[in-house]
Amino acid sequence: MRLSLLLFALSIGLASPAAAQIYSWRDTDGKLVLSDRPRAGQAQLSVYAVPGTSSVRATTPLAPSTRSTQYDASINEHSRNIGVSADLVRAVIQVESAFNPSAVSVKGAMGLMQLMPDTAQELGVTNPFDPHENIRGGVTYLRRLLTRYDDKVELALAAYNAGMGNVAKYGDVPPFKETQNYVRKITGATPAAPPNAIYKWMEVVNGKPLTRYSNRPPPTGAYEIVGSRR
């Protein structure tokens, strides 16, 4: 059973230290608590450093190219608004179409993120060959899959390639060579988060920017992996 995490908010000032200490402990209900201060009278605490400018990104950026950089604005906008790693989106586009907005597969998938006609229609994509529309639709669909599979990237990618029915049938990445190679190519460009990862993101609460930390990524929006629990 997963234990819920109590999120601790830290206000962001004009400057931030290079690193901060984050303390964790279990409360009386067994829930994990994160704080920037040790709990008074608590004998056992787990402590780890949260770096500042040297924080680790959730994914490894792909090498820039002329083809990919011309779509960066759309990728970054939709990834931020919908809540998917921009680097994951770039990796998907690279494998799906090699950044060719006019690509059409033998099965009829279209555009940068190779949307099938029914999927494009469901997502409100009227012109799948328009890069901005196609990326919005593809990122929206990818977010749905990530949510469905509890942010398990391999399963979401397998469903993107082979369909949710096949993932349900096998209960894992289907034993199809094409799908397994597809997942391997993309996850090779976007490595999985380390075990016990600590995620960091920003929220605006009552008009004030706050930093959130959790052992799970936020449901929407961009985030960073800044450390791991010991």
N, C-alpha and C positions, 0 to 999 in steps of 0.2 A: 504494500500500500504506500502510495506516495504521500509524503508529509508536505503540507502546504508551507509556503515560505512567507514570513512576514517581511514585507519590503521596507527598507529603511531609506528615507529621502534625505539627501544632502543638498543644501543650497549652493549654487555655483556663484562664486565671486568673480571679480575682474581677473584675478590670477589664481592659479591652483598649484599646490606643491607637486614636486616631481613624483612623489609616491605617498600613499597613505596606508595606515594599518587598519584592516578590517577584522573585527572580532566576531566569532560565532559561538553560539551555545544553544542548548535545547531548553525550552521553557517547561513548565510543569505539565503541559499537555503533550510534550514531546515534539513540539514544532521547532523548526530551525529559525533562529533569529540572527540577523546580520546587523552590525552597528559599527560606527567609527570609534566607539568608546567601550572599554571593558565594563562588564557588569559588576557592580559593587558586591563583594562577598561571594562571588562565583569562583570556585576553586579551579575548575577545569575550563579552559577556553581554547579554541582553535584560532590561530592568528595567521593572517597572510597579508602580503603587501599588494596593494592595488596601484599599479604604475600610472603615471600621467601620460606624458608625451610618447612614451615607449609602449603604449598599450597595444595588444595584439588584435588585429582585425579578425572578424568572424570567418573571412575567406581570404584566399590568396589571389590578388588581382591578376588578371590575364595580361600578357604582354600587349601593350597598345599597338594598334595597327590603324591604318587610314580608314579601313572599312568599319572597324568597330567604333572609333572615336567620333565619327559623324553621327552616331546614334546615342552617344553618352548622355546628352541632355534628356532625351526621352526615357532612357533606361533608369537614370538616377531619379527622375521625377516620379515615375510610376512605382519604382521599387520603394522609394521613401513613403509615398502615399498609401501603398497597398500593404507594405510590410514584408518585403522579400529582399534578401541580400542582392545588391546590384551585381556583385561578382558572380553569384549563382545564375542570375539572368543572362549575363554575358556568356557564361559557359554553355548554357542551354542553347542560346542563339548560335554560338560557334559550331556546336555539334549538329544542330537542326538544319541550319541553312548556310553556314559559313558567312553570315552577314549579307546574304543576297536577298533583298526585299521582294524580288520577283520569283523566288524559288517555288516550284510546285512539285510535290512528290508523286510517285506512281499511284498512291492511294488518294491523291487529291488534297493533301495538306498544303496550306498556302502561307507564303510570306516568311518573315524573319523567324517567327517562333512556330511555324508550320501548324497553323490552326486548321482543323478539319471544318468543313462547311457548317455542320450542325453546331459545333462548339462555338464557332465565330458568331453564328446567328444568336445563340443563347446568350453570349456575352455582349451583344449589341455592337459587334464589329461589322460595320456596313461595307467597309473596303479593306479586306485583309492584306492588300498590297500597299496600303498606306502604313509606313513604318510606325508612326506614333500610335495609330489605332491598333495595329497588330501587337505591338509591345504591351499596350494597356491590357488587351484581351489575354495575351499569353501570361503576363504576370498575375492577373486576376485568377486565371485558371490554376496556375502554379500555387498561388496562396491557398486556394480551396483544397488542393491535394495535400499540401503541407499541414493544414488544419485537420483534415480527415485522418491523416496518419501520424498525428501527434508530433509534428515537426521531424519525423524520420525522413531525412532527405532521400535516402536510397529508395524507399517505398514510393515517395511522391514522384520521383523521377521515373521509376518503373511504370507507374500508372500513367504518367504523361506519355510514355513511349508505347506501352502495350495495352493500356486501358485498365480501369479499376476492376473490371470483371476478372481479368487474369491474375491481378494481385490478390483478390479475394479467393480465387480458386486455389492458388498455391500457398496462400498465407505468407508470402515473402516475395522477393524479386523472382519473377517467373524464370524457369529454366530455358529461356530462349537465348540463343547466342547473341542475337542482335540487341536484345534488351539488356543483357548483362554487360555487353561491351559499351552500350550507351551509358549505363549508370557508371561504369568504371571510368570512362573518359571524362565525364562531368565531375564526379567526385574527386578525380585526380587533380582537377583544376581548382576545386573548392573543397579542401580537406575538412573532415568532420571536426566538430568541437571536441576539445579534450574532455576526459572524464571529470565529473564534478565541476564543470565550468561555471564561472561567475559571469553573468551578463550585465552590461551597463547600458543605459539609454537615458534620454532626456524627456521630460514631460513638462508641460506648462500647467501649473495649478494656481488658480486665483491670480493669474497674470504673472506668476513668478516661475522662472525656470528651475526645475529640480532634477537632480540626478537620482536614478533608481538603480538598485542592484538586486539581482535575483539569481536563483539557480536554474531558472528557465527563461528563455527569450520572451520578449513582450509579444502579445498577440498581433500587434501591428507596429509598423515603424522600423526605422533603422536601429541597430544596436552594435555594441562591441563586446568581444570577449576579453576581459581584463585580468583574469587569473583563474585559479581553481582552488576549491576547498581542500584542506589537508585532512 
